[in-house]
């Protein structure tokens, strides 16, 4: 089961929860109990054709700007 990151739209609490893909839509905030917190999508490192890992970051402008996919 993957971990998903959420932020509560009512109280602002950020949390991670390990749930199945089907369960991620029925998660509640563990702090205030509000239903359906917003899922946070974070930047994820990618693996290039050469097999080296590259992390995308706002500071570098992203992998595409460095020519990692060319």
C-alpha positions in Angstrom: 0.0 0.0 0.0 1.3 3.4 -0.9 1.5 6.4 1.4 -0.5 9.5 0.4 -0.1 13.1 1.8 -3.1 15.1 2.7 -4.0 18.6 4.0 -7.2 19.2 5.8 -9.3 22.0 4.2 -10.9 22.8 7.6 -8.0 23.0 10.1 -4.9 23.0 7.8 -3.4 19.9 9.4 -1.0 18.1 7.0 -0.6 14.3 7.4 0.4 11.1 5.6 -1.6 8.0 5.6 -0.9 4.5 4.2 -4.1 3.5 2.3 -5.1 1.6 -0.8 -5.9 3.5 -3.9 -9.7 2.9 -3.3 -9.4 4.1 0.3 -7.7 7.4 -0.4 -11.0 9.0 -1.2 -12.5 8.1 2.2 -9.8 9.4 4.5 -10.7 11.8 7.3 -8.5 14.3 9.1 -7.0 12.7 12.2 -6.9 16.0 14.0 -10.4 17.5 13.6 -12.3 14.6 11.9 -13.3 16.6 8.8 -14.1 14.5 5.8 -12.3 14.5 2.4 -9.0 16.3 3.0 -7.2 17.5 -0.1 -4.5 15.1 -1.4 -1.1 16.8 -1.8 0.9 15.8 -4.9 4.6 16.3 -4.3 7.4 16.4 -6.8 8.9 13.0 -7.2 12.3 12.1 -8.4 12.5 10.5 -11.9 14.9 8.1 -13.4 16.5 9.0 -16.7 17.2 6.7 -19.6 20.8 6.2 -18.3 19.4 5.0 -15.0 20.5 8.0 -12.8 18.0 9.5 -10.4 17.2 13.1 -10.8 15.1 15.1 -8.4 12.9 17.9 -9.7 13.1 21.1 -7.7 11.9 24.6 -8.1 15.4 25.9 -7.6 16.8 24.1 -10.7 13.8 24.7 -12.9 12.9 21.0 -13.3 14.5 18.1 -15.2 13.2 19.2 -18.6 15.2 22.5 -18.4 18.4 20.6 -17.7 18.1 18.4 -20.7 17.6 15.1 -18.8 15.0 13.9 -21.2 16.7 14.6 -24.4 
